[in-house]
Amino acid sequence: MGNSFICPQCGRPLAGVSLHFSPTHWLCAECSGEPEDASRSRLNDRVRFDFPDAGYESDQADARKYLHKGRIYRVANVDVYDDITKLTLFGNKDVQFNSVLFKRLQ
């Protein structure tokens, strides 16, 4: 699926977001009522690595290897699946991280 999705409520482009489930619609962070939920991130949004103990053990291991708690990162890509959202970060483009590890900054 491509990256040409828009928020069905406000029409805001969801740049950098890939939806891997049906139906293929996704509310932006502002319309979802969860503006700090990192799974609602878009291209170039800022997220902070705040929750190193969240997610699966493999998520935590990757985070320990590549990230620093409290550091702010910029989102390069968001892959939304039925049960998980993976973020690709600028500076770490070879690794995807579970969105539950982060807080989206407004």
N, C-alpha and C positions, 0 to 999 in steps of 0.2 A: 504494500500500500504506500502511496506517496506521502509527501509532506505538505499537501495543500488543504489541510483541514482548517475550519474556522469554528469558533464557538457558536453553537446554534442559538444561544440566547442573545449575545451582544454583537456577533459578527466579527469579533477580534480574530485576526489570523493566529493560528497555533503553529508558528514557525518552529521547525525542528522537532515536531511531534509526529511520531508514527504510531498509528493505532493498529493493533494486531488481534482484533476481535470484532464481532458484530453485535449491535449496530455500530457503525463507524461514526460516532459522534462523541464529543468530549467537551465538557464545560471548562472554560478558562478558570484560573485561580480566583479571580474576582467574582465571577458569577457562581462558582461552586459553593461559596460561603466558607471556604477553607483556604484563605490566601497564604497561609504558612505551610501548607501541605506540599512537599517537594514533588509529589507525583503529578502536580498540576503545573509544573515548570514548563517554560518555553525556551527557545534558543536565546542565549545570552542572559537568562535570569541568573541571579546570584543565590547560591545555597551555602549554608554553613554546616559543616560536619559536626553535629551535636550529639548524635546517638550511636556511639561505637558498639554498644551492646545489643542493638536492634537487628532484626532480620535473622537469616540463617547463619550457621557457623561459617559457611563458605563466604558469605557476605562480609562477616566480621573479619575474617582472615585477609581478604582482599583489602578491606579498609585499613587494617593495621599496616599492611605492606606499603600502601600508596598515599594514605591521607594522614592529616594531623588534626586532632580534635580541636574544634574552635576556629579552624581556618576556613576562609570563605573561598568558594570555587565558582567558576562560571560554567553554565550548562551549554554543551555543544549539541546534544541530541537527547531526546526522550523517547523511549520505547515502552508503550503501554500495552500490557497483556491482560488477560482475564483476572489473574490473581497476583500480579507483580508489575511494578514499573521500574525500569532500569534507566539510569542516567549515565550518559557519557559526558565527561568533563574536559574542558580545554586543559591541556597539559597532561592528561591521562587518557588519550583517545583510544588506547588499545585495551582498556578495561571498562566494563560497565559496572555500575554500583547500584545496589538496591536503594530506591528513593527513601525508604524508612530510616536510613542513616542520617538524613539531612533535614534541616529546617529551611524552607524557602524564605528569602528575605524580600521585603517589599521596597 
